[in-house]
Amino acid sequence: MEVKRCIRCGNFVMSGDDLCINCSNKDKLEIQKLKNYFEDNENTYTIGELSANTGISEKNLTRYMGNQEFASYLNPDTSNFNQMGNF
Ligand SMILES: [Zn+2]
């Protein structure tokens, strides 16, 4: 069986998942929060703005915003999304 580390907390994950059970649940809650936010605020945002508005960390937001369903809400001009790899 493949042993990986959880991409959120670093714990070992004994499955093909990227996240442990704890973090998987946290992700679900935050993604739901993000969906609710976008339903109420249809606009485009930078990762920094979203983090300030939702309380979700920039690191996690960067992961969520890579999702196709959120792509249209990401501000392409001011986003640091494509530069995150340099940090
Ligand atoms: Zn975890």
PDB file of the backbone (N, CA, C, O) and the ligand in Angstrom, with CONECT records:
HET     ZN  A 101       1
ATOM      1  N   MET A   1       0.846  -1.206   0.000  1.00  0.00           N
ATOM      2  CA  MET A   1       0.000   0.000   0.000  1.00  0.00           C
ATOM      3  C   MET A   1       0.879   1.252   0.000  1.00  0.00           C
ATOM      4  O   MET A   1       1.897   1.317   0.688  1.00  0.00           O
ATOM      5  N   GLU A   2       0.471   2.211  -0.764  1.00  0.00           N
ATOM      6  CA  GLU A   2       1.237   3.452  -0.868  1.00  0.00           C
ATOM      7  C   GLU A   2       1.051   4.296   0.399  1.00  0.00           C
ATOM      8  O   GLU A   2      -0.069   4.504   0.867  1.00  0.00           O
ATOM      9  N   VAL A   3       2.166   4.770   0.934  1.00  0.00           N
ATOM     10  CA  VAL A   3       2.087   5.637   2.105  1.00  0.00           C
ATOM     11  C   VAL A   3       2.429   7.063   1.684  1.00  0.00           C
ATOM     12  O   VAL A   3       3.509   7.334   1.159  1.00  0.00           O
ATOM     13  N   LYS A   4       1.493   7.952   1.927  1.00  0.00           N
ATOM     14  CA  LYS A   4       1.713   9.354   1.586  1.00  0.00           C
ATOM     15  C   LYS A   4       1.542  10.206   2.826  1.00  0.00           C
ATOM     16  O   LYS A   4       1.086   9.740   3.870  1.00  0.00           O
ATOM     17  N   ARG A   5       1.919  11.469   2.685  1.00  0.00           N
ATOM     18  CA  ARG A   5       1.693  12.391   3.784  1.00  0.00           C
ATOM     19  C   ARG A   5       0.547  13.331   3.447  1.00  0.00           C
ATOM     20  O   ARG A   5       0.407  13.781   2.310  1.00  0.00           O
ATOM     21  N   CYS A   6      -0.262  13.617   4.445  1.00  0.00           N
ATOM     22  CA  CYS A   6      -1.375  14.551   4.297  1.00  0.00           C
ATOM     23  C   CYS A   6      -0.829  15.914   3.868  1.00  0.00           C
ATOM     24  O   CYS A   6       0.117  16.423   4.469  1.00  0.00           O
ATOM     25  N   ILE A   7      -1.426  16.503   2.829  1.00  0.00           N
ATOM     26  CA  ILE A   7      -0.904  17.779   2.333  1.00  0.00           C
ATOM     27  C   ILE A   7      -1.273  18.944   3.233  1.00  0.00           C
ATOM     28  O   ILE A   7      -0.761  20.045   3.035  1.00  0.00           O
ATOM     29  N   ARG A   8      -2.139  18.743   4.212  1.00  0.00           N
ATOM     30  CA  ARG A   8      -2.497  19.815   5.142  1.00  0.00           C
ATOM     31  C   ARG A   8      -1.687  19.769   6.422  1.00  0.00           C
ATOM     32  O   ARG A   8      -1.148  20.787   6.857  1.00  0.00           O
ATOM     33  N   CYS A   9      -1.597  18.565   7.042  1.00  0.00           N
ATOM     34  CA  CYS A   9      -0.981  18.493   8.372  1.00  0.00           C
ATOM     35  C   CYS A   9       0.293  17.657   8.390  1.00  0.00           C
ATOM     36  O   CYS A   9       1.032  17.695   9.373  1.00  0.00           O
ATOM     37  N   GLY A  10       0.568  16.900   7.323  1.00  0.00           N
ATOM     38  CA  GLY A  10       1.807  16.141   7.266  1.00  0.00           C
ATOM     39  C   GLY A  10       1.740  14.768   7.886  1.00  0.00           C
ATOM     40  O   GLY A  10       2.728  14.034   7.857  1.00  0.00           O
ATOM     41  N   ASN A  11       0.593  14.393   8.451  1.00  0.00           N
ATOM     42  CA  ASN A  11       0.433  13.044   8.991  1.00  0.00           C
ATOM     43  C   ASN A  11       0.457  12.027   7.859  1.00  0.00           C
ATOM     44  O   ASN A  11       0.114  12.333   6.717  1.00  0.00           O
ATOM     45  N   PHE A  12       0.872  10.806   8.203  1.00  0.00           N
ATOM     46  CA  PHE A  12       0.863   9.764   7.177  1.00  0.00           C
ATOM     47  C   PHE A  12      -0.568   9.396   6.821  1.00  0.00           C
ATOM     48  O   PHE A  12      -1.446   9.327   7.681  1.00  0.00           O
ATOM     49  N   VAL A  13      -0.781   9.163   5.538  1.00  0.00           N
ATOM     50  CA  VAL A  13      -2.099   8.766   5.054  1.00  0.00           C
ATOM     51  C   VAL A  13      -1.952   7.411   4.380  1.00  0.00           C
ATOM     52  O   VAL A  13      -1.189   7.269   3.424  1.00  0.00           O
ATOM     53  N   MET A  14      -2.684   6.408   4.877  1.00  0.00           N
ATOM     54  CA  MET A  14      -2.558   5.053   4.336  1.00  0.00           C
ATOM     55  C   MET A  14      -3.578   4.787   3.240  1.00  0.00           C
ATOM     56  O   MET A  14      -4.356   3.836   3.319  1.00  0.00           O
ATOM     57  N   SER A  15      -3.568   5.611   2.244  1.00  0.00           N
ATOM     58  CA  SER A  15      -4.489   5.397   1.135  1.00  0.00           C
ATOM     59  C   SER A  15      -4.011   6.230  -0.036  1.00  0.00           C
ATOM     60  O   SER A  15      -2.948   6.846   0.038  1.00  0.00           O
ATOM     61  N   GLY A  16      -4.759   6.262  -1.092  1.00  0.00           N
ATOM     62  CA  GLY A  16      -4.393   7.074  -2.242  1.00  0.00           C
ATOM     63  C   GLY A  16      -4.797   8.519  -2.079  1.00  0.00           C
ATOM     64  O   GLY A  16      -4.628   9.320  -2.999  1.00  0.00           O
ATOM     65  N   ASP A  17      -5.343   8.871  -0.892  1.00  0.00           N
ATOM     66  CA  ASP A  17      -5.809  10.241  -0.695  1.00  0.00           C
ATOM     67  C   ASP A  17      -4.663  11.195  -0.416  1.00  0.00           C
ATOM     68  O   ASP A  17      -3.587  10.781   0.017  1.00  0.00           O
ATOM     69  N   ASP A  18      -4.900  12.470  -0.666  1.00  0.00           N
ATOM     70  CA  ASP A  18      -3.916  13.499  -0.353  1.00  0.00           C
ATOM     71  C   ASP A  18      -4.084  14.002   1.069  1.00  0.00           C
ATOM     72  O   ASP A  18      -3.191  14.655   1.606  1.00  0.00           O
ATOM     73  N   LEU A  19      -5.215  13.706   1.679  1.00  0.00           N
ATOM     74  CA  LEU A  19      -5.548  14.251   2.985  1.00  0.00           C
ATOM     75  C   LEU A  19      -5.896  13.144   3.978  1.00  0.00           C
ATOM     76  O   LEU A  19      -6.437  12.107   3.594  1.00  0.00           O
ATOM     77  N   CYS A  20      -5.580  13.370   5.275  1.00  0.00           N
ATOM     78  CA  CYS A  20      -6.027  12.452   6.309  1.00  0.00           C
ATOM     79  C   CYS A  20      -7.517  12.718   6.569  1.00  0.00           C
ATOM     80  O   CYS A  20      -8.089  13.673   6.043  1.00  0.00           O
ATOM     81  N   ILE A  21      -8.132  11.855   7.390  1.00  0.00           N
ATOM     82  CA  ILE A  21      -9.575  11.992   7.635  1.00  0.00           C
ATOM     83  C   ILE A  21      -9.904  13.356   8.239  1.00  0.00           C
ATOM     84  O   ILE A  21     -10.839  14.030   7.807  1.00  0.00           O
ATOM     85  N   ASN A  22      -9.118  13.754   9.250  1.00  0.00           N
ATOM     86  CA  ASN A  22      -9.347  15.045   9.918  1.00  0.00           C
ATOM     87  C   ASN A  22      -9.348  16.194   8.932  1.00  0.00           C
ATOM     88  O   ASN A  22     -10.256  17.025   8.914  1.00  0.00           O
ATOM     89  N   CYS A  23      -8.299  16.222   8.106  1.00  0.00           N
ATOM     90  CA  CYS A  23      -8.137  17.346   7.190  1.00  0.00           C
ATOM     91  C   CYS A  23      -9.147  17.270   6.054  1.00  0.00           C
ATOM     92  O   CYS A  23      -9.575  18.296   5.524  1.00  0.00           O
ATOM     93  N   SER A  24      -9.522  16.063   5.687  1.00  0.00           N
ATOM     94  CA  SER A  24     -10.540  15.903   4.656  1.00  0.00           C
ATOM     95  C   SER A  24     -11.841  16.566   5.106  1.00  0.00           C
ATOM     96  O   SER A  24     -12.524  17.221   4.318  1.00  0.00           O
ATOM     97  N   ASN A  25     -12.172  16.385   6.392  1.00  0.00           N
ATOM     98  CA  ASN A  25     -13.379  17.014   6.930  1.00  0.00           C
ATOM     99  C   ASN A  25     -13.230  18.528   6.992  1.00  0.00           C
ATOM    100  O   ASN A  25     -14.168  19.266   6.692  1.00  0.00           O
ATOM    101  N   LYS A  26     -12.027  18.991   7.389  1.00  0.00           N
ATOM    102  CA  LYS A  26     -11.781  20.440   7.446  1.00  0.00           C
ATOM    103  C   LYS A  26     -11.899  21.051   6.054  1.00  0.00           C
ATOM    104  O   LYS A  26     -12.475  22.124   5.874  1.00  0.00           O
ATOM    105  N   ASP A  27     -11.342  20.346   5.077  1.00  0.00           N
ATOM    106  CA  ASP A  27     -11.417  20.812   3.694  1.00  0.00           C
ATOM    107  C   ASP A  27     -12.868  20.965   3.256  1.00  0.00           C
ATOM    108  O   ASP A  27     -13.249  21.974   2.662  1.00  0.00           O
ATOM    109  N   LYS A  28     -13.666  19.954   3.556  1.00  0.00           N
ATOM    110  CA  LYS A  28     -15.071  19.983   3.158  1.00  0.00           C
ATOM    111  C   LYS A  28     -15.779  21.195   3.745  1.00  0.00           C
ATOM    112  O   LYS A  28     -16.548  21.869   3.059  1.00  0.00           O
ATOM    113  N   LEU A  29     -15.514  21.470   5.022  1.00  0.00           N
ATOM    114  CA  LEU A  29     -16.148  22.610   5.682  1.00  0.00           C
ATOM    115  C   LEU A  29     -15.719  23.924   5.039  1.00  0.00           C
ATOM    116  O   LEU A  29     -16.537  24.814   4.805  1.00  0.00           O
ATOM    117  N   GLU A  30     -14.415  24.030   4.757  1.00  0.00           N
ATOM    118  CA  GLU A  30     -13.907  25.278   4.181  1.00  0.00           C
ATOM    119  C   GLU A  30     -14.387  25.471   2.746  1.00  0.00           C
ATOM    120  O   GLU A  30     -14.690  26.589   2.329  1.00  0.00           O
ATOM    121  N   ILE A  31     -14.454  24.377   1.996  1.00  0.00           N
ATOM    122  CA  ILE A  31     -14.934  24.484   0.614  1.00  0.00           C
ATOM    123  C   ILE A  31     -16.410  24.897   0.617  1.00  0.00           C
ATOM    124  O   ILE A  31     -16.842  25.678  -0.229  1.00  0.00           O
ATOM    125  N   GLN A  32     -17.177  24.367   1.574  1.00  0.00           N
ATOM    126  CA  GLN A  32     -18.586  24.759   1.683  1.00  0.00           C
ATOM    127  C   GLN A  32     -18.695  26.245   2.034  1.00  0.00           C
ATOM    128  O   GLN A  32     -19.544  26.965   1.508  1.00  0.00           O
ATOM    129  N   LYS A  33     -17.816  26.681   2.931  1.00  0.00           N
ATOM    130  CA  LYS A  33     -17.795  28.089   3.327  1.00  0.00           C
ATOM    131  C   LYS A  33     -17.493  28.976   2.110  1.00  0.00           C
ATOM    132  O   LYS A  33     -18.096  30.033   1.923  1.00  0.00           O
ATOM    133  N   LEU A  34     -16.552  28.516   1.302  1.00  0.00           N
ATOM    134  CA  LEU A  34     -16.149  29.242   0.102  1.00  0.00           C
ATOM    135  C   LEU A  34     -17.305  29.303  -0.901  1.00  0.00           C
ATOM    136  O   LEU A  34     -17.565  30.346  -1.501  1.00  0.00           O
ATOM    137  N   LYS A  35     -17.986  28.179  -1.072  1.00  0.00           N
ATOM    138  CA  LYS A  35     -19.140  28.139  -1.982  1.00  0.00           C
ATOM    139  C   LYS A  35     -20.218  29.126  -1.523  1.00  0.00           C
ATOM    140  O   LYS A  35     -20.774  29.878  -2.323  1.00  0.00           O
ATOM    141  N   ASN A  36     -20.496  29.102  -0.221  1.00  0.00           N
ATOM    142  CA  ASN A  36     -21.500  30.021   0.321  1.00  0.00           C
ATOM    143  C   ASN A  36     -21.086  31.465   0.095  1.00  0.00           C
ATOM    144  O   ASN A  36     -21.909  32.315  -0.244  1.00  0.00           O
ATOM    145  N   TYR A  37     -19.793  31.732   0.287  1.00  0.00           N
ATOM    146  CA  TYR A  37     -19.282  33.092   0.103  1.00  0.00           C
ATOM    147  C   TYR A  37     -19.490  33.555  -1.330  1.00  0.00           C
ATOM    148  O   TYR A  37     -19.924  34.682  -1.568  1.00  0.00           O
ATOM    149  N   PHE A  38     -19.179  32.686  -2.282  1.00  0.00           N
ATOM    150  CA  PHE A  38     -19.317  33.056  -3.696  1.00  0.00           C
ATOM    151  C   PHE A  38     -20.782  33.203  -4.101  1.00  0.00           C
ATOM    152  O   PHE A  38     -21.107  33.997  -4.984  1.00  0.00           O
ATOM    153  N   GLU A  39     -21.661  32.441  -3.459  1.00  0.00           N
ATOM    154  CA  GLU A  39     -23.088  32.582  -3.753  1.00  0.00           C
ATOM    155  C   GLU A  39     -23.578  33.964  -3.349  1.00  0.00           C
ATOM    156  O   GLU A  39     -24.415  34.560  -4.027  1.00  0.00           O
ATOM    157  N   ASP A  40     -23.049  34.468  -2.238  1.00  0.00           N
ATOM    158  CA  ASP A  40     -23.465  35.780  -1.743  1.00  0.00           C
ATOM    159  C   ASP A  40     -22.673  36.921  -2.369  1.00  0.00           C
ATOM    160  O   ASP A  40     -23.137  38.061  -2.387  1.00  0.00           O
ATOM    161  N   ASN A  41     -21.485  36.623  -2.882  1.00  0.00           N
ATOM    162  CA  ASN A  41     -20.600  37.672  -3.406  1.00  0.00           C
ATOM    163  C   ASN A  41     -20.032  37.276  -4.763  1.00  0.00           C
ATOM    164  O   ASN A  41     -18.897  36.809  -4.863  1.00  0.00           O
ATOM    165  N   GLU A  42     -20.820  37.465  -5.783  1.00  0.00           N
ATOM    166  CA  GLU A  42     -20.345  37.089  -7.116  1.00  0.00           C
ATOM    167  C   GLU A  42     -19.415  38.156  -7.646  1.00  0.00           C
ATOM    168  O   GLU A  42     -19.852  39.241  -8.028  1.00  0.00           O
ATOM    169  N   ASN A  43     -18.143  37.848  -7.670  1.00  0.00           N
ATOM    170  CA  ASN A  43     -17.109  38.803  -8.054  1.00  0.00           C
ATOM    171  C   ASN A  43     -15.835  38.007  -8.299  1.00  0.00           C
ATOM    172  O   ASN A  43     -15.827  36.782  -8.170  1.00  0.00           O
ATOM    173  N   THR A  44     -14.766  38.699  -8.650  1.00  0.00           N
ATOM    174  CA  THR A  44     -13.484  38.006  -8.716  1.00  0.00           C
ATOM    175  C   THR A  44     -12.595  38.516  -7.592  1.00  0.00           C
ATOM    176  O   THR A  44     -12.660  39.690  -7.227  1.00  0.00           O
ATOM    177  N   TYR A  45     -11.779  37.650  -7.053  1.00  0.00           N
ATOM    178  CA  TYR A  45     -10.959  37.976  -5.894  1.00  0.00           C
ATOM    179  C   TYR A  45      -9.543  37.442  -6.044  1.00  0.00           C
ATOM    180  O   TYR A  45      -9.289  36.482  -6.772  1.00  0.00           O
ATOM    181  N   THR A  46      -8.641  38.085  -5.341  1.00  0.00           N
ATOM    182  CA  THR A  46      -7.304  37.508  -5.229  1.00  0.00           C
ATOM    183  C   THR A  46      -7.320  36.544  -4.040  1.00  0.00           C
ATOM    184  O   THR A  46      -8.230  36.576  -3.212  1.00  0.00           O
ATOM    185  N   ILE A  47      -6.315  35.703  -3.971  1.00  0.00           N
ATOM    186  CA  ILE A  47      -6.207  34.766  -2.855  1.00  0.00           C
ATOM    187  C   ILE A  47      -6.147  35.534  -1.526  1.00  0.00           C
ATOM    188  O   ILE A  47      -6.760  35.123  -0.540  1.00  0.00           O
ATOM    189  N   GLY A  48      -5.413  36.637  -1.506  1.00  0.00           N
ATOM    190  CA  GLY A  48      -5.273  37.432  -0.286  1.00  0.00           C
ATOM    191  C   GLY A  48      -6.600  38.004   0.189  1.00  0.00           C
ATOM    192  O   GLY A  48      -6.901  37.988   1.383  1.00  0.00           O
ATOM    193  N   GLU A  49      -7.393  38.512  -0.753  1.00  0.00           N
ATOM    194  CA  GLU A  49      -8.716  39.048  -0.410  1.00  0.00           C
ATOM    195  C   GLU A  49      -9.621  37.960   0.148  1.00  0.00           C
ATOM    196  O   GLU A  49     -10.313  38.153   1.147  1.00  0.00           O
ATOM    197  N   LEU A  50      -9.600  36.817  -0.518  1.00  0.00           N
ATOM    198  CA  LEU A  50     -10.440  35.702  -0.063  1.00  0.00           C
ATOM    199  C   LEU A  50     -10.050  35.246   1.336  1.00  0.00           C
ATOM    200  O   LEU A  50     -10.904  34.939   2.167  1.00  0.00           O
ATOM    201  N   SER A  51      -8.742  35.208   1.577  1.00  0.00           N
ATOM    202  CA  SER A  51      -8.266  34.789   2.888  1.00  0.00           C
ATOM    203  C   SER A  51      -8.761  35.751   3.965  1.00  0.00           C
ATOM    204  O   SER A  51      -9.213  35.328   5.029  1.00  0.00           O
ATOM    205  N   ALA A  52      -8.669  37.058   3.672  1.00  0.00           N
ATOM    206  CA  ALA A  52      -9.120  38.066   4.624  1.00  0.00           C
ATOM    207  C   ALA A  52     -10.634  37.985   4.836  1.00  0.00           C
ATOM    208  O   ALA A  52     -11.119  38.197   5.948  1.00  0.00           O
ATOM    209  N   ASN A  53     -11.371  37.683   3.783  1.00  0.00           N
ATOM    210  CA  ASN A  53     -12.835  37.686   3.860  1.00  0.00           C
ATOM    211  C   ASN A  53     -13.428  36.413   4.446  1.00  0.00           C
ATOM    212  O   ASN A  53     -14.505  36.445   5.042  1.00  0.00           O
ATOM    213  N   THR A  54     -12.737  35.301   4.280  1.00  0.00           N
ATOM    214  CA  THR A  54     -13.310  34.030   4.723  1.00  0.00           C
ATOM    215  C   THR A  54     -12.591  33.421   5.917  1.00  0.00           C
ATOM    216  O   THR A  54     -13.126  32.524   6.568  1.00  0.00           O
ATOM    217  N   GLY A  55     -11.375  33.900   6.214  1.00  0.00           N
ATOM    218  CA  GLY A  55     -10.615  33.344   7.325  1.00  0.00           C
ATOM    219  C   GLY A  55      -9.903  32.048   6.967  1.00  0.00           C
ATOM    220  O   GLY A  55      -9.291  31.417   7.828  1.00  0.00           O
ATOM    221  N   ILE A  56      -9.980  31.648   5.704  1.00  0.00           N
ATOM    222  CA  ILE A  56      -9.298  30.434   5.256  1.00  0.00           C
ATOM    223  C   ILE A  56      -7.870  30.795   4.870  1.00  0.00           C
ATOM    224  O   ILE A  56      -7.648  31.844   4.266  1.00  0.00           O
ATOM    225  N   SER A  57      -6.899  29.951   5.204  1.00  0.00           N
ATOM    226  CA  SER A  57      -5.496  30.275   4.943  1.00  0.00           C
ATOM    227  C   SER A  57      -5.215  30.350   3.444  1.00  0.00           C
ATOM    228  O   SER A  57      -5.853  29.665   2.646  1.00  0.00           O
ATOM    229  N   GLU A  58      -4.252  31.191   3.076  1.00  0.00           N
ATOM    230  CA  GLU A  58      -3.916  31.368   1.664  1.00  0.00           C
ATOM    231  C   GLU A  58      -3.439  30.061   1.042  1.00  0.00           C
ATOM    232  O   GLU A  58      -3.722  29.771  -0.120  1.00  0.00           O
ATOM    233  N   LYS A  59      -2.718  29.288   1.827  1.00  0.00           N
ATOM    234  CA  LYS A  59      -2.211  28.007   1.337  1.00  0.00           C
ATOM    235  C   LYS A  59      -3.364  27.094   0.920  1.00  0.00           C
ATOM    236  O   LYS A  59      -3.343  26.490  -0.153  1.00  0.00           O
ATOM    237  N   ASN A  60      -4.375  27.008   1.797  1.00  0.00           N
ATOM    238  CA  ASN A  60      -5.513  26.148   1.488  1.00  0.00           C
ATOM    239  C   ASN A  60      -6.354  26.737   0.364  1.00  0.00           C
ATOM    240  O   ASN A  60      -6.849  26.009  -0.497  1.00  0.00           O
ATOM    241  N   LEU A  61      -6.515  28.061   0.377  1.00  0.00           N
ATOM    242  CA  LEU A  61      -7.285  28.703  -0.700  1.00  0.00           C
ATOM    243  C   LEU A  61      -6.657  28.431  -2.056  1.00  0.00           C
ATOM    244  O   LEU A  61      -7.360  28.190  -3.038  1.00  0.00           O
ATOM    245  N   THR A  62      -5.338  28.470  -2.106  1.00  0.00           N
ATOM    246  CA  THR A  62      -4.647  28.231  -3.372  1.00  0.00           C
ATOM    247  C   THR A  62      -4.992  26.850  -3.906  1.00  0.00           C
ATOM    248  O   THR A  62      -5.162  26.654  -5.110  1.00  0.00           O
ATOM    249  N   ARG A  63      -5.093  25.893  -2.980  1.00  0.00           N
ATOM    250  CA  ARG A  63      -5.502  24.550  -3.376  1.00  0.00           C
ATOM    251  C   ARG A  63      -6.940  24.525  -3.891  1.00  0.00           C
ATOM    252  O   ARG A  63      -7.224  23.964  -4.949  1.00  0.00           O
ATOM    253  N   TYR A  64      -7.842  25.144  -3.123  1.00  0.00           N
ATOM    254  CA  TYR A  64      -9.257  25.111  -3.504  1.00  0.00           C
ATOM    255  C   TYR A  64      -9.495  25.843  -4.822  1.00  0.00           C
ATOM    256  O   TYR A  64     -10.283  25.396  -5.656  1.00  0.00           O
ATOM    257  N   MET A  65      -8.807  26.971  -5.004  1.00  0.00           N
ATOM    258  CA  MET A  65      -9.062  27.793  -6.183  1.00  0.00           C
ATOM    259  C   MET A  65      -8.501  27.154  -7.453  1.00  0.00           C
ATOM    260  O   MET A  65      -8.797  27.603  -8.561  1.00  0.00           O
ATOM    261  N   GLY A  66      -7.700  26.118  -7.292  1.00  0.00           N
ATOM    262  CA  GLY A  66      -7.236  25.378  -8.453  1.00  0.00           C
ATOM    263  C   GLY A  66      -8.362  24.523  -9.037  1.00  0.00           C
ATOM    264  O   GLY A  66      -8.257  23.989 -10.141  1.00  0.00           O
ATOM    265  N   ASN A  67      -9.434  24.412  -8.266  1.00  0.00           N
ATOM    266  CA  ASN A  67     -10.607  23.662  -8.684  1.00  0.00           C
ATOM    267  C   ASN A  67     -11.348  24.389  -9.806  1.00  0.00           C
ATOM    268  O   ASN A  67     -11.566  25.599  -9.737  1.00  0.00           O
ATOM    269  N   GLN A  68     -11.726  23.647 -10.823  1.00  0.00           N
ATOM    270  CA  GLN A  68     -12.437  24.238 -11.965  1.00  0.00           C
ATOM    271  C   GLN A  68     -13.652  25.062 -11.549  1.00  0.00           C
ATOM    272  O   GLN A  68     -13.892  26.134 -12.103  1.00  0.00           O
ATOM    273  N   GLU A  69     -14.408  24.576 -10.591  1.00  0.00           N
ATOM    274  CA  GLU A  69     -15.667  25.239 -10.259  1.00  0.00           C
ATOM    275  C   GLU A  69     -15.448  26.617  -9.626  1.00  0.00           C
ATOM    276  O   GLU A  69     -16.364  27.439  -9.614  1.00  0.00           O
ATOM    277  N   PHE A  70     -14.255  26.874  -9.105  1.00  0.00           N
ATOM    278  CA  PHE A  70     -13.970  28.177  -8.502  1.00  0.00           C
ATOM    279  C   PHE A  70     -13.166  29.089  -9.423  1.00  0.00           C
ATOM    280  O   PHE A  70     -12.965  30.264  -9.117  1.00  0.00           O
ATOM    281  N   ALA A  71     -12.710  28.553 -10.542  1.00  0.00           N
ATOM    282  CA  ALA A  71     -11.783  29.293 -11.405  1.00  0.00           C
ATOM    283  C   ALA A  71     -12.319  30.671 -11.822  1.00  0.00           C
ATOM    284  O   ALA A  71     -11.555  31.630 -11.930  1.00  0.00           O
ATOM    285  N   SER A  72     -13.610  30.761 -12.051  1.00  0.00           N
ATOM    286  CA  SER A  72     -14.177  32.023 -12.547  1.00  0.00           C
ATOM    287  C   SER A  72     -14.194  33.113 -11.486  1.00  0.00           C
ATOM    288  O   SER A  72     -14.419  34.279 -11.810  1.00  0.00           O
ATOM    289  N   TYR A  73     -13.959  32.759 -10.220  1.00  0.00           N
ATOM    290  CA  TYR A  73     -13.979  33.762  -9.146  1.00  0.00           C
ATOM    291  C   TYR A  73     -12.591  34.318  -8.842  1.00  0.00           C
ATOM    292  O   TYR A  73     -12.442  35.260  -8.064  1.00  0.00           O
ATOM    293  N   LEU A  74     -11.584  33.720  -9.467  1.00  0.00           N
ATOM    294  CA  LEU A  74     -10.214  34.142  -9.191  1.00  0.00           C
ATOM    295  C   LEU A  74      -9.841  35.316 -10.078  1.00  0.00           C
ATOM    296  O   LEU A  74      -9.978  35.246 -11.299  1.00  0.00           O
ATOM    297  N   ASN A  75      -9.374  36.382  -9.473  1.00  0.00           N
ATOM    298  CA  ASN A  75      -8.956  37.563 -10.227  1.00  0.00           C
ATOM    299  C   ASN A  75      -7.632  37.276 -10.937  1.00  0.00           C
ATOM    300  O   ASN A  75      -6.609  37.088 -10.279  1.00  0.00           O
ATOM    301  N   PRO A  76      -7.641  37.239 -12.270  1.00  0.00           N
ATOM    302  CA  PRO A  76      -6.432  36.828 -13.003  1.00  0.00           C
ATOM    303  C   PRO A  76      -5.328  37.886 -13.008  1.00  0.00           C
ATOM    304  O   PRO A  76      -4.158  37.552 -13.196  1.00  0.00           O
ATOM    305  N   ASP A  77      -5.684  39.159 -12.804  1.00  0.00           N
ATOM    306  CA  ASP A  77      -4.699  40.235 -12.901  1.00  0.00           C
ATOM    307  C   ASP A  77      -3.828  40.356 -11.665  1.00  0.00           C
ATOM    308  O   ASP A  77      -2.620  40.567 -11.767  1.00  0.00           O
ATOM    309  N   THR A  78      -4.436  40.224 -10.511  1.00  0.00           N
ATOM    310  CA  THR A  78      -3.702  40.493  -9.275  1.00  0.00           C
ATOM    311  C   THR A  78      -3.433  39.237  -8.460  1.00  0.00           C
ATOM    312  O   THR A  78      -2.861  39.303  -7.372  1.00  0.00           O
ATOM    313  N   SER A  79      -3.841  38.113  -8.985  1.00  0.00           N
ATOM    314  CA  SER A  79      -3.656  36.876  -8.238  1.00  0.00           C
ATOM    315  C   SER A  79      -2.186  36.477  -8.162  1.00  0.00           C
ATOM    316  O   SER A  79      -1.436  36.640  -9.125  1.00  0.00           O
ATOM    317  N   ASN A  80      -1.785  35.955  -7.008  1.00  0.00           N
ATOM    318  CA  ASN A  80      -0.427  35.429  -6.896  1.00  0.00           C
ATOM    319  C   ASN A  80      -0.443  33.914  -7.068  1.00  0.00           C
ATOM    320  O   ASN A  80       0.524  33.219  -6.753  1.00  0.00           O
ATOM    321  N   PHE A  81      -1.573  33.426  -7.577  1.00  0.00           N
ATOM    322  CA  PHE A  81      -1.785  31.982  -7.716  1.00  0.00           C
ATOM    323  C   PHE A  81      -0.652  31.311  -8.484  1.00  0.00           C
ATOM    324  O   PHE A  81      -0.173  30.251  -8.083  1.00  0.00           O
ATOM    325  N   ASN A  82      -0.227  31.916  -9.575  1.00  0.00           N
ATOM    326  CA  ASN A  82       0.770  31.284 -10.435  1.00  0.00           C
ATOM    327  C   ASN A  82       2.183  31.428  -9.887  1.00  0.00           C
ATOM    328  O   ASN A  82       3.115  30.808 -10.398  1.00  0.00           O
ATOM    329  N   GLN A  83       2.344  32.234  -8.861  1.00  0.00           N
ATOM    330  CA  GLN A  83       3.671  32.453  -8.309  1.00  0.00           C
ATOM    331  C   GLN A  83       3.901  31.675  -7.023  1.00  0.00           C
ATOM    332  O   GLN A  83       4.995  31.713  -6.460  1.00  0.00           O
ATOM    333  N   MET A  84       2.891  30.979  -6.562  1.00  0.00           N
ATOM    334  CA  MET A  84       2.995  30.308  -5.277  1.00  0.00           C
ATOM    335  C   MET A  84       4.161  29.313  -5.228  1.00  0.00           C
ATOM    336  O   MET A  84       4.727  29.064  -4.163  1.00  0.00           O
ATOM    337  N   GLY A  85       4.510  28.755  -6.373  1.00  0.00           N
ATOM    338  CA  GLY A  85       5.588  27.792  -6.400  1.00  0.00           C
ATOM    339  C   GLY A  85       6.939  28.368  -6.012  1.00  0.00           C
ATOM    340  O   GLY A  85       7.860  27.632  -5.657  1.00  0.00           O
ATOM    341  N   ASN A  86       7.053  29.698  -6.083  1.00  0.00           N
ATOM    342  CA  ASN A  86       8.343  30.351  -5.782  1.00  0.00           C
ATOM    343  C   ASN A  86       8.515  30.648  -4.309  1.00  0.00           C
ATOM    344  O   ASN A  86       9.609  31.023  -3.887  1.00  0.00           O
ATOM    345  N   PHE A  87       7.469  30.494  -3.511  1.00  0.00           N
ATOM    346  CA  PHE A  87       7.548  30.870  -2.103  1.00  0.00           C
ATOM    347  C   PHE A  87       8.415  29.906  -1.309  1.00  0.00           C
ATOM    348  O   PHE A  87       8.587  30.080  -0.103  1.00  0.00           O
TER     349      PHE A  87
HETATM  350 ZN    ZN A 101      -4.136  15.943   7.749  1.00  0.00          ZN2+
END
